[in-house]
Amino acid sequence: MTLNVKPLWSIEDVSEYLGVPVKTLYGWRLKKIGPAGVRIGKHLRYDPDEVVDWVKSRRLAS
């Protein structure tokens, strides 16, 4: 059986996609203003679709 699921992004992946430093993403996470991430063990992971939706929502808000 093959699952048709997109892999989650690491914080480095999101950093590269958004063009912002990893440190900025951690700061946004503390302030609850960035894209939502989830802890899986000691790793922080992001759903790519949610990151893209977050970007679109920022565009609409400006």
PDB file of N, CA, C and O in Angstrom:
ATOM      1  N   MET A   1       0.850  -1.182   0.000  1.00  0.00           N
ATOM      2  CA  MET A   1       0.000   0.000   0.000  1.00  0.00           C
ATOM      3  C   MET A   1       0.896   1.245   0.000  1.00  0.00           C
ATOM      4  O   MET A   1       1.825   1.356   0.800  1.00  0.00           O
ATOM      5  N   THR A   2       0.606   2.157  -0.891  1.00  0.00           N
ATOM      6  CA  THR A   2       1.350   3.407  -0.990  1.00  0.00           C
ATOM      7  C   THR A   2       0.500   4.546  -0.445  1.00  0.00           C
ATOM      8  O   THR A   2      -0.637   4.752  -0.868  1.00  0.00           O
ATOM      9  N   LEU A   3       1.078   5.286   0.506  1.00  0.00           N
ATOM     10  CA  LEU A   3       0.388   6.450   1.051  1.00  0.00           C
ATOM     11  C   LEU A   3       0.702   7.661   0.197  1.00  0.00           C
ATOM     12  O   LEU A   3       1.846   7.873  -0.206  1.00  0.00           O
ATOM     13  N   ASN A   4      -0.311   8.444  -0.074  1.00  0.00           N
ATOM     14  CA  ASN A   4      -0.137   9.660  -0.861  1.00  0.00           C
ATOM     15  C   ASN A   4      -0.126  10.854   0.091  1.00  0.00           C
ATOM     16  O   ASN A   4      -1.056  11.660   0.120  1.00  0.00           O
ATOM     17  N   VAL A   5       0.960  10.944   0.873  1.00  0.00           N
ATOM     18  CA  VAL A   5       1.077  11.978   1.897  1.00  0.00           C
ATOM     19  C   VAL A   5       2.351  12.772   1.644  1.00  0.00           C
ATOM     20  O   VAL A   5       3.417  12.203   1.409  1.00  0.00           O
ATOM     21  N   LYS A   6       2.225  14.093   1.696  1.00  0.00           N
ATOM     22  CA  LYS A   6       3.399  14.949   1.528  1.00  0.00           C
ATOM     23  C   LYS A   6       4.254  14.873   2.801  1.00  0.00           C
ATOM     24  O   LYS A   6       3.716  14.840   3.907  1.00  0.00           O
ATOM     25  N   PRO A   7       5.578  14.845   2.645  1.00  0.00           N
ATOM     26  CA  PRO A   7       6.429  14.874   3.834  1.00  0.00           C
ATOM     27  C   PRO A   7       6.334  16.233   4.525  1.00  0.00           C
ATOM     28  O   PRO A   7       6.115  17.257   3.878  1.00  0.00           O
ATOM     29  N   LEU A   8       6.498  16.227   5.825  1.00  0.00           N
ATOM     30  CA  LEU A   8       6.503  17.469   6.588  1.00  0.00           C
ATOM     31  C   LEU A   8       7.819  18.199   6.357  1.00  0.00           C
ATOM     32  O   LEU A   8       8.838  17.587   6.039  1.00  0.00           O
ATOM     33  N   TRP A   9       7.780  19.519   6.522  1.00  0.00           N
ATOM     34  CA  TRP A   9       8.977  20.331   6.356  1.00  0.00           C
ATOM     35  C   TRP A   9       9.663  20.532   7.696  1.00  0.00           C
ATOM     36  O   TRP A   9       9.011  20.637   8.735  1.00  0.00           O
ATOM     37  N   SER A  10      10.975  20.583   7.658  1.00  0.00           N
ATOM     38  CA  SER A  10      11.752  20.962   8.836  1.00  0.00           C
ATOM     39  C   SER A  10      11.755  22.485   8.937  1.00  0.00           C
ATOM     40  O   SER A  10      11.313  23.181   8.023  1.00  0.00           O
ATOM     41  N   ILE A  11      12.252  22.982  10.043  1.00  0.00           N
ATOM     42  CA  ILE A  11      12.317  24.441  10.198  1.00  0.00           C
ATOM     43  C   ILE A  11      13.283  25.038   9.172  1.00  0.00           C
ATOM     44  O   ILE A  11      13.101  26.175   8.737  1.00  0.00           O
ATOM     45  N   GLU A  12      14.304  24.276   8.787  1.00  0.00           N
ATOM     46  CA  GLU A  12      15.234  24.741   7.749  1.00  0.00           C
ATOM     47  C   GLU A  12      14.535  24.839   6.391  1.00  0.00           C
ATOM     48  O   GLU A  12      14.803  25.754   5.612  1.00  0.00           O
ATOM     49  N   ASP A  13      13.637  23.889   6.113  1.00  0.00           N
ATOM     50  CA  ASP A  13      12.861  23.941   4.871  1.00  0.00           C
ATOM     51  C   ASP A  13      11.980  25.189   4.827  1.00  0.00           C
ATOM     52  O   ASP A  13      11.907  25.874   3.807  1.00  0.00           O
ATOM     53  N   VAL A  14      11.319  25.473   5.936  1.00  0.00           N
ATOM     54  CA  VAL A  14      10.436  26.646   6.004  1.00  0.00           C
ATOM     55  C   VAL A  14      11.266  27.925   5.901  1.00  0.00           C
ATOM     56  O   VAL A  14      10.872  28.877   5.227  1.00  0.00           O
ATOM     57  N   SER A  15      12.401  27.938   6.563  1.00  0.00           N
ATOM     58  CA  SER A  15      13.304  29.081   6.498  1.00  0.00           C
ATOM     59  C   SER A  15      13.708  29.369   5.053  1.00  0.00           C
ATOM     60  O   SER A  15      13.699  30.520   4.615  1.00  0.00           O
ATOM     61  N   GLU A  16      14.058  28.322   4.325  1.00  0.00           N
ATOM     62  CA  GLU A  16      14.454  28.493   2.922  1.00  0.00           C
ATOM     63  C   GLU A  16      13.270  28.952   2.071  1.00  0.00           C
ATOM     64  O   GLU A  16      13.420  29.841   1.233  1.00  0.00           O
ATOM     65  N   TYR A  17      12.107  28.362   2.276  1.00  0.00           N
ATOM     66  CA  TYR A  17      10.911  28.715   1.505  1.00  0.00           C
ATOM     67  C   TYR A  17      10.530  30.179   1.715  1.00  0.00           C
ATOM     68  O   TYR A  17      10.219  30.892   0.761  1.00  0.00           O
ATOM     69  N   LEU A  18      10.559  30.621   2.979  1.00  0.00           N
ATOM     70  CA  LEU A  18      10.144  31.992   3.289  1.00  0.00           C
ATOM     71  C   LEU A  18      11.272  33.007   3.110  1.00  0.00           C
ATOM     72  O   LEU A  18      11.016  34.207   3.012  1.00  0.00           O
ATOM     73  N   GLY A  19      12.509  32.535   3.068  1.00  0.00           N
ATOM     74  CA  GLY A  19      13.641  33.445   2.926  1.00  0.00           C
ATOM     75  C   GLY A  19      13.928  34.220   4.192  1.00  0.00           C
ATOM     76  O   GLY A  19      14.368  35.369   4.138  1.00  0.00           O
ATOM     77  N   VAL A  20      13.680  33.595   5.337  1.00  0.00           N
ATOM     78  CA  VAL A  20      13.965  34.228   6.625  1.00  0.00           C
ATOM     79  C   VAL A  20      14.857  33.294   7.443  1.00  0.00           C
ATOM     80  O   VAL A  20      14.832  32.080   7.237  1.00  0.00           O
ATOM     81  N   PRO A  21      15.638  33.843   8.361  1.00  0.00           N
ATOM     82  CA  PRO A  21      16.496  32.994   9.188  1.00  0.00           C
ATOM     83  C   PRO A  21      15.686  32.067  10.109  1.00  0.00           C
ATOM     84  O   PRO A  21      14.560  32.381  10.496  1.00  0.00           O
ATOM     85  N   VAL A  22      16.280  30.936  10.443  1.00  0.00           N
ATOM     86  CA  VAL A  22      15.658  29.991  11.375  1.00  0.00           C
ATOM     87  C   VAL A  22      15.352  30.692  12.702  1.00  0.00           C
ATOM     88  O   VAL A  22      14.307  30.459  13.310  1.00  0.00           O
ATOM     89  N   LYS A  23      16.264  31.545  13.139  1.00  0.00           N
ATOM     90  CA  LYS A  23      16.075  32.274  14.400  1.00  0.00           C
ATOM     91  C   LYS A  23      14.791  33.108  14.374  1.00  0.00           C
ATOM     92  O   LYS A  23      14.092  33.212  15.382  1.00  0.00           O
ATOM     93  N   THR A  24      14.487  33.695  13.227  1.00  0.00           N
ATOM     94  CA  THR A  24      13.250  34.469  13.076  1.00  0.00           C
ATOM     95  C   THR A  24      12.035  33.574  13.253  1.00  0.00           C
ATOM     96  O   THR A  24      11.069  33.962  13.910  1.00  0.00           O
ATOM     97  N   LEU A  25      12.073  32.377  12.674  1.00  0.00           N
ATOM     98  CA  LEU A  25      10.949  31.445  12.813  1.00  0.00           C
ATOM     99  C   LEU A  25      10.732  31.061  14.278  1.00  0.00           C
ATOM    100  O   LEU A  25       9.593  30.977  14.737  1.00  0.00           O
ATOM    101  N   TYR A  26      11.816  30.830  15.005  1.00  0.00           N
ATOM    102  CA  TYR A  26      11.676  30.512  16.429  1.00  0.00           C
ATOM    103  C   TYR A  26      11.067  31.697  17.188  1.00  0.00           C
ATOM    104  O   TYR A  26      10.238  31.508  18.077  1.00  0.00           O
ATOM    105  N   GLY A  27      11.481  32.918  16.833  1.00  0.00           N
ATOM    106  CA  GLY A  27      10.912  34.112  17.456  1.00  0.00           C
ATOM    107  C   GLY A  27       9.433  34.251  17.163  1.00  0.00           C
ATOM    108  O   GLY A  27       8.643  34.554  18.058  1.00  0.00           O
ATOM    109  N   TRP A  28       9.054  34.031  15.909  1.00  0.00           N
ATOM    110  CA  TRP A  28       7.634  34.087  15.542  1.00  0.00           C
ATOM    111  C   TRP A  28       6.847  33.039  16.305  1.00  0.00           C
ATOM    112  O   TRP A  28       5.726  33.293  16.746  1.00  0.00           O
ATOM    113  N   ARG A  29       7.441  31.844  16.464  1.00  0.00           N
ATOM    114  CA  ARG A  29       6.758  30.759  17.176  1.00  0.00           C
ATOM    115  C   ARG A  29       6.481  31.161  18.624  1.00  0.00           C
ATOM    116  O   ARG A  29       5.399  30.904  19.152  1.00  0.00           O
ATOM    117  N   LEU A  30       7.462  31.789  19.257  1.00  0.00           N
ATOM    118  CA  LEU A  30       7.274  32.249  20.644  1.00  0.00           C
ATOM    119  C   LEU A  30       6.168  33.299  20.737  1.00  0.00           C
ATOM    120  O   LEU A  30       5.399  33.316  21.698  1.00  0.00           O
ATOM    121  N   LYS A  31       6.094  34.167  19.738  1.00  0.00           N
ATOM    122  CA  LYS A  31       5.079  35.231  19.719  1.00  0.00           C
ATOM    123  C   LYS A  31       3.753  34.770  19.124  1.00  0.00           C
ATOM    124  O   LYS A  31       2.775  35.518  19.112  1.00  0.00           O
ATOM    125  N   LYS A  32       3.726  33.520  18.625  1.00  0.00           N
ATOM    126  CA  LYS A  32       2.522  32.936  18.005  1.00  0.00           C
ATOM    127  C   LYS A  32       2.037  33.747  16.802  1.00  0.00           C
ATOM    128  O   LYS A  32       0.838  33.962  16.623  1.00  0.00           O
ATOM    129  N   ILE A  33       3.002  34.196  15.975  1.00  0.00           N
ATOM    130  CA  ILE A  33       2.628  34.978  14.795  1.00  0.00           C
ATOM    131  C   ILE A  33       3.058  34.325  13.487  1.00  0.00           C
ATOM    132  O   ILE A  33       2.688  34.802  12.415  1.00  0.00           O
ATOM    133  N   GLY A  34       3.817  33.263  13.552  1.00  0.00           N
ATOM    134  CA  GLY A  34       4.302  32.604  12.346  1.00  0.00           C
ATOM    135  C   GLY A  34       3.434  31.416  11.968  1.00  0.00           C
ATOM    136  O   GLY A  34       2.400  31.171  12.589  1.00  0.00           O
ATOM    137  N   PRO A  35       3.859  30.675  10.944  1.00  0.00           N
ATOM    138  CA  PRO A  35       3.120  29.474  10.556  1.00  0.00           C
ATOM    139  C   PRO A  35       3.151  28.448  11.681  1.00  0.00           C
ATOM    140  O   PRO A  35       4.136  28.348  12.413  1.00  0.00           O
ATOM    141  N   ALA A  36       2.079  27.696  11.814  1.00  0.00           N
ATOM    142  CA  ALA A  36       1.967  26.715  12.893  1.00  0.00           C
ATOM    143  C   ALA A  36       2.888  25.535  12.626  1.00  0.00           C
ATOM    144  O   ALA A  36       2.934  24.993  11.522  1.00  0.00           O
ATOM    145  N   GLY A  37       3.612  25.155  13.656  1.00  0.00           N
ATOM    146  CA  GLY A  37       4.465  23.979  13.597  1.00  0.00           C
ATOM    147  C   GLY A  37       4.058  23.010  14.684  1.00  0.00           C
ATOM    148  O   GLY A  37       3.308  23.364  15.594  1.00  0.00           O
ATOM    149  N   VAL A  38       4.545  21.807  14.593  1.00  0.00           N
ATOM    150  CA  VAL A  38       4.219  20.788  15.592  1.00  0.00           C
ATOM    151  C   VAL A  38       5.511  20.087  16.006  1.00  0.00           C
ATOM    152  O   VAL A  38       6.376  19.798  15.180  1.00  0.00           O
ATOM    153  N   ARG A  39       5.614  19.825  17.296  1.00  0.00           N
ATOM    154  CA  ARG A  39       6.759  19.088  17.815  1.00  0.00           C
ATOM    155  C   ARG A  39       6.500  17.600  17.640  1.00  0.00           C
ATOM    156  O   ARG A  39       5.454  17.089  18.039  1.00  0.00           O
ATOM    157  N   ILE A  40       7.452  16.921  17.048  1.00  0.00           N
ATOM    158  CA  ILE A  40       7.413  15.463  16.941  1.00  0.00           C
ATOM    159  C   ILE A  40       8.701  14.993  17.615  1.00  0.00           C
ATOM    160  O   ILE A  40       9.781  15.021  17.024  1.00  0.00           O
ATOM    161  N   GLY A  41       8.556  14.566  18.856  1.00  0.00           N
ATOM    162  CA  GLY A  41       9.748  14.278  19.653  1.00  0.00           C
ATOM    163  C   GLY A  41      10.496  15.575  19.875  1.00  0.00           C
ATOM    164  O   GLY A  41       9.926  16.554  20.356  1.00  0.00           O
ATOM    165  N   LYS A  42      11.785  15.584  19.523  1.00  0.00           N
ATOM    166  CA  LYS A  42      12.579  16.807  19.688  1.00  0.00           C
ATOM    167  C   LYS A  42      12.605  17.656  18.422  1.00  0.00           C
ATOM    168  O   LYS A  42      13.270  18.691  18.378  1.00  0.00           O
ATOM    169  N   HIS A  43      11.888  17.222  17.399  1.00  0.00           N
ATOM    170  CA  HIS A  43      11.916  17.905  16.105  1.00  0.00           C
ATOM    171  C   HIS A  43      10.686  18.775  15.899  1.00  0.00           C
ATOM    172  O   HIS A  43       9.578  18.419  16.300  1.00  0.00           O
ATOM    173  N   LEU A  44      10.900  19.921  15.267  1.00  0.00           N
ATOM    174  CA  LEU A  44       9.806  20.818  14.900  1.00  0.00           C
ATOM    175  C   LEU A  44       9.512  20.602  13.424  1.00  0.00           C
ATOM    176  O   LEU A  44      10.413  20.680  12.589  1.00  0.00           O
ATOM    177  N   ARG A  45       8.250  20.330  13.101  1.00  0.00           N
ATOM    178  CA  ARG A  45       7.865  20.047  11.724  1.00  0.00           C
ATOM    179  C   ARG A  45       6.672  20.903  11.324  1.00  0.00           C
ATOM    180  O   ARG A  45       5.866  21.304  12.163  1.00  0.00           O
ATOM    181  N   TYR A  46       6.578  21.174  10.028  1.00  0.00           N
ATOM    182  CA  TYR A  46       5.523  22.020   9.480  1.00  0.00           C
ATOM    183  C   TYR A  46       4.830  21.295   8.337  1.00  0.00           C
ATOM    184  O   TYR A  46       5.475  20.601   7.552  1.00  0.00           O
ATOM    185  N   ASP A  47       3.519  21.456   8.246  1.00  0.00           N
ATOM    186  CA  ASP A  47       2.751  20.951   7.113  1.00  0.00           C
ATOM    187  C   ASP A  47       2.939  21.962   5.979  1.00  0.00           C
ATOM    188  O   ASP A  47       2.588  23.130   6.140  1.00  0.00           O
ATOM    189  N   PRO A  48       3.487  21.535   4.835  1.00  0.00           N
ATOM    190  CA  PRO A  48       3.739  22.483   3.739  1.00  0.00           C
ATOM    191  C   PRO A  48       2.498  23.251   3.301  1.00  0.00           C
ATOM    192  O   PRO A  48       2.582  24.441   2.998  1.00  0.00           O
ATOM    193  N   ASP A  49       1.340  22.579   3.265  1.00  0.00           N
ATOM    194  CA  ASP A  49       0.106  23.265   2.850  1.00  0.00           C
ATOM    195  C   ASP A  49      -0.263  24.373   3.832  1.00  0.00           C
ATOM    196  O   ASP A  49      -0.742  25.430   3.424  1.00  0.00           O
ATOM    197  N   GLU A  50      -0.041  24.133   5.129  1.00  0.00           N
ATOM    198  CA  GLU A  50      -0.355  25.160   6.133  1.00  0.00           C
ATOM    199  C   GLU A  50       0.595  26.350   6.024  1.00  0.00           C
ATOM    200  O   GLU A  50       0.189  27.491   6.246  1.00  0.00           O
ATOM    201  N   VAL A  51       1.846  26.092   5.685  1.00  0.00           N
ATOM    202  CA  VAL A  51       2.804  27.193   5.509  1.00  0.00           C
ATOM    203  C   VAL A  51       2.386  28.052   4.316  1.00  0.00           C
ATOM    204  O   VAL A  51       2.386  29.280   4.398  1.00  0.00           O
ATOM    205  N   VAL A  52       2.032  27.405   3.217  1.00  0.00           N
ATOM    206  CA  VAL A  52       1.590  28.144   2.022  1.00  0.00           C
ATOM    207  C   VAL A  52       0.311  28.929   2.331  1.00  0.00           C
ATOM    208  O   VAL A  52       0.181  30.082   1.918  1.00  0.00           O
ATOM    209  N   ASP A  53      -0.634  28.317   3.052  1.00  0.00           N
ATOM    210  CA  ASP A  53      -1.873  29.016   3.439  1.00  0.00           C
ATOM    211  C   ASP A  53      -1.562  30.211   4.325  1.00  0.00           C
ATOM    212  O   ASP A  53      -2.191  31.261   4.193  1.00  0.00           O
ATOM    213  N   TRP A  54      -0.595  30.064   5.230  1.00  0.00           N
ATOM    214  CA  TRP A  54      -0.200  31.163   6.117  1.00  0.00           C
ATOM    215  C   TRP A  54       0.334  32.333   5.277  1.00  0.00           C
ATOM    216  O   TRP A  54       0.000  33.490   5.530  1.00  0.00           O
ATOM    217  N   VAL A  55       1.160  32.019   4.281  1.00  0.00           N
ATOM    218  CA  VAL A  55       1.704  33.071   3.407  1.00  0.00           C
ATOM    219  C   VAL A  55       0.563  33.777   2.687  1.00  0.00           C
ATOM    220  O   VAL A  55       0.535  35.006   2.614  1.00  0.00           O
ATOM    221  N   LYS A  56      -0.378  33.002   2.155  1.00  0.00           N
ATOM    222  CA  LYS A  56      -1.516  33.603   1.452  1.00  0.00           C
ATOM    223  C   LYS A  56      -2.329  34.483   2.371  1.00  0.00           C
ATOM    224  O   LYS A  56      -2.799  35.539   1.949  1.00  0.00           O
ATOM    225  N   SER A  57      -2.511  34.079   3.620  1.00  0.00           N
ATOM    226  CA  SER A  57      -3.301  34.882   4.567  1.00  0.00           C
ATOM    227  C   SER A  57      -2.587  36.192   4.887  1.00  0.00           C
ATOM    228  O   SER A  57      -3.234  37.217   5.102  1.00  0.00           O
ATOM    229  N   ARG A  58      -1.255  36.160   4.918  1.00  0.00           N
ATOM    230  CA  ARG A  58      -0.488  37.385   5.165  1.00  0.00           C
ATOM    231  C   ARG A  58      -0.632  38.340   3.995  1.00  0.00           C
ATOM    232  O   ARG A  58      -0.716  39.553   4.182  1.00  0.00           O
ATOM    233  N   ARG A  59      -0.662  37.792   2.789  1.00  0.00           N
ATOM    234  CA  ARG A  59      -0.806  38.611   1.588  1.00  0.00           C
ATOM    235  C   ARG A  59      -2.161  39.299   1.589  1.00  0.00           C
ATOM    236  O   ARG A  59      -2.268  40.477   1.249  1.00  0.00           O
ATOM    237  N   LEU A  60      -3.198  38.559   1.974  1.00  0.00           N
ATOM    238  CA  LEU A  60      -4.545  39.117   1.989  1.00  0.00           C
ATOM    239  C   LEU A  60      -4.699  40.175   3.085  1.00  0.00           C
ATOM    240  O   LEU A  60      -5.485  41.111   2.936  1.00  0.00           O
ATOM    241  N   ALA A  61      -3.945  40.030   4.196  1.00  0.00           N
ATOM    242  CA  ALA A  61      -4.066  40.952   5.311  1.00  0.00           C
ATOM    243  C   ALA A  61      -3.383  42.291   5.028  1.00  0.00           C
ATOM    244  O   ALA A  61      -3.701  43.290   5.674  1.00  0.00           O
ATOM    245  N   SER A  62      -2.449  42.326   4.072  1.00  0.00           N
ATOM    246  CA  SER A  62      -1.731  43.588   3.836  1.00  0.00           C
ATOM    247  C   SER A  62      -2.377  44.463   2.815  1.00  0.00           C
ATOM    248  O   SER A  62      -1.875  45.549   2.526  1.00  0.00           O
TER     249      SER A  62
END
